[in-house]
Amino acid sequence: MDMWMEMTRLVIGLAIAFFHRPIADFMLEQETSLVVLFRQRGLMLPSVPRRSTAHTLYFLTGIGIALFEVSRIWWLIR
């Protein structure tokens, strides 16, 4: 049972790394609309990150999750 959970987390990490561009683009759209909404109400927020920065962040997040889970699986097997 525990190994299935670890494998699921590994697949989720790999899926985030594989689909990092559409995920980042969607999140940037949401962040942009929130920043505009808050700025209209007088609260100045920093601008959203550049598209390439968001792509890199989501790719590294997915790879980080996958590497962490590979190490956990290795420790469970060992």
C-alpha positions as semicolon CSV with decimal commas, in nm:
position;residue;x (nm);y (nm);z (nm)
1;M;0,000;0,000;0,000
2;D;0,275;0,244;0,093
3;M;0,471;0,176;-0,226
4;W;0,167;0,267;-0,439
5;M;0,152;0,607;-0,272
6;E;0,519;0,667;-0,342
7;M;0,479;0,562;-0,705
8;T;0,177;0,792;-0,739
9;R;0,378;1,086;-0,606
10;L;0,658;1,002;-0,848
11;V;0,414;1,002;-1,140
12;I;0,266;1,334;-1,024
13;G;0,615;1,488;-1,010
14;L;0,696;1,361;-1,358
15;A;0,359;1,485;-1,488
16;I;0,428;1,833;-1,349
17;A;0,771;1,831;-1,516
18;F;0,623;1,705;-1,845
19;F;0,331;1,952;-1,850
20;H;0,516;2,245;-1,691
21;R;0,444;2,486;-1,979
22;P;0,062;2,460;-1,982
23;I;0,052;2,459;-1,601
24;A;0,272;2,769;-1,582
25;D;0,074;2,948;-1,853
26;F;-0,255;2,879;-1,674
27;M;-0,117;2,995;-1,340
28;L;0,026;3,311;-1,498
29;E;-0,317;3,396;-1,640
30;Q;-0,473;3,352;-1,297
31;E;-0,203;3,556;-1,126
32;T;-0,232;3,835;-1,383
33;S;-0,607;3,862;-1,331
34;L;-0,558;3,872;-0,953
35;V;-0,292;4,142;-0,976
36;V;-0,520;4,353;-1,199
37;L;-0,811;4,301;-0,959
38;F;-0,609;4,409;-0,656
39;R;-0,454;4,706;-0,838
40;Q;-0,800;4,830;-0,936
41;R;-0,887;4,830;-0,567
42;G;-0,575;5,029;-0,476
43;L;-0,349;4,753;-0,344
44;M;-0,023;4,757;-0,533
45;L;0,118;4,409;-0,581
46;P;0,439;4,316;-0,760
47;S;0,400;4,213;-1,120
48;V;0,382;3,848;-1,219
49;P;0,704;3,669;-1,312
50;R;0,814;3,638;-1,672
51;R;0,681;3,342;-1,867
52;S;1,023;3,178;-1,893
53;T;1,075;3,212;-1,518
54;A;0,740;3,047;-1,447
55;H;0,818;2,764;-1,689
56;T;1,151;2,704;-1,519
57;L;0,996;2,714;-1,172
58;Y;0,729;2,456;-1,253
59;F;0,977;2,231;-1,433
60;L;1,217;2,238;-1,138
61;T;0,929;2,177;-0,897
62;G;0,825;1,866;-1,089
63;I;1,180;1,735;-1,113
64;G;1,236;1,808;-0,744
65;I;0,926;1,612;-0,646
66;A;1,030;1,323;-0,872
67;L;1,385;1,313;-0,735
68;F;1,260;1,327;-0,378
69;E;1,023;1,037;-0,442
70;V;1,290;0,831;-0,619
71;S;1,511;0,871;-0,313
72;R;1,222;0,773;-0,082
73;I;1,148;0,464;-0,293
74;W;1,516;0,373;-0,289
75;W;1,524;0,401;0,091
76;L;1,205;0,190;0,124
77;I;1,345;-0,085;-0,097
78;R;1,679;-0,082;0,077
